[in-house]
Amino acid sequence: MRYIRSVLTQAGVWASHPSAFAIVSAYVIAWLTLSRESFGWAGVATTATWLMTLIIQRAEHRDTQAIHAKLDELLRATANARDELANLDEEEPEVIAEHRTTEREQI
């Protein structure tokens, strides 16, 4: 199960990479080349859905990376910050959620 969670997390990172747009473009070109008559409105809708998903994923990834960079800077600037928090973003989402729940219970 841990492997599956790791693969899913990595898939989200891959989907935000510019090469994902190239892959979708190559798929659409292949579809149009090999079976133009089956493309139709369903093909347009499918392509639009994939492209919008990639655009949204890219924007969210960019925002997340910016937030992490800012938080890392704040953690470095704060003398009493715990070192393990600086690397928490490398954990799986379930581990982060568990950490947050534990922290809330201690307050």
C-alpha positions in Angstrom: 0.0 0.0 0.0 2.9 2.4 0.8 4.2 1.8 -2.7 0.9 2.7 -4.3 0.6 5.9 -2.2 4.2 6.8 -3.3 3.4 6.2 -7.0 0.2 8.3 -6.8 2.1 11.2 -5.1 4.8 11.0 -7.8 2.1 10.9 -10.5 0.8 14.2 -9.3 4.3 15.7 -9.5 4.8 14.2 -13.1 1.4 15.7 -14.1 2.7 19.2 -13.2 5.8 18.9 -15.4 5.8 20.6 -18.8 6.5 17.3 -20.5 3.0 16.1 -19.6 1.7 18.7 -22.1 3.9 17.2 -24.7 2.7 13.7 -24.0 -1.0 14.8 -24.3 -0.2 16.7 -27.5 1.6 13.6 -28.9 -1.4 11.5 -28.0 -3.9 13.9 -29.7 -1.7 14.0 -32.8 -1.5 10.2 -32.9 -5.3 10.0 -32.4 -5.9 12.5 -35.3 -3.4 10.7 -37.5 -4.6 7.2 -36.9 -8.3 7.7 -36.5 -9.5 11.1 -37.4 -13.1 10.0 -37.9 -13.4 8.9 -34.3 -12.1 12.1 -32.8 -15.3 14.2 -33.0 -16.8 16.2 -30.2 -15.9 13.5 -27.7 -12.3 13.8 -28.6 -12.4 17.5 -28.3 -14.0 17.2 -24.8 -11.5 14.6 -23.8 -8.5 16.7 -24.9 -9.9 19.8 -23.2 -10.4 17.9 -20.0 -6.9 16.6 -20.0 -5.4 20.0 -20.8 -7.4 21.7 -18.1 -6.4 19.1 -15.6 -2.8 19.6 -16.4 -3.1 23.4 -16.2 -4.8 23.2 -12.8 -2.2 20.7 -11.6 0.6 22.8 -12.7 -0.8 26.0 -11.1 -1.4 24.1 -7.8 2.1 22.6 -7.9 3.6 26.0 -8.5 1.7 27.5 -5.6 2.6 24.6 -3.3 6.3 24.9 -4.1 6.2 28.7 -3.4 4.5 28.1 -0.1 7.1 25.4 0.8 9.9 27.8 -0.1 8.5 30.5 2.1 7.9 28.2 5.0 11.4 26.7 4.7 12.8 30.3 4.9 10.7 31.0 8.0 11.8 27.8 9.6 15.5 28.6 8.9 15.0 32.1 10.4 13.3 30.9 13.6 15.8 29.9 16.2 13.5 27.5 18.1 12.0 25.7 15.0 12.2 21.9 14.9 14.4 20.5 12.2 12.0 17.7 11.3 9.4 20.2 10.1 11.7 21.4 7.4 11.6 17.9 5.7 7.9 17.1 6.4 6.9 18.0 2.8 8.9 14.9 1.6 6.5 12.6 3.5 3.3 11.0 2.2 0.1 13.0 2.7 -1.2 10.5 5.2 2.0 10.9 7.4 1.6 14.7 7.2 -2.1 14.5 8.2 -1.2 12.3 11.1 1.5 14.8 12.2 -0.9 17.6 12.0 -3.5 15.7 14.1 -0.9 14.9 16.7 0.2 18.6 16.9 -3.4 19.8 17.3 -4.0 17.4 20.1 -0.9 18.7 22.0 -2.2 22.3 21.9 
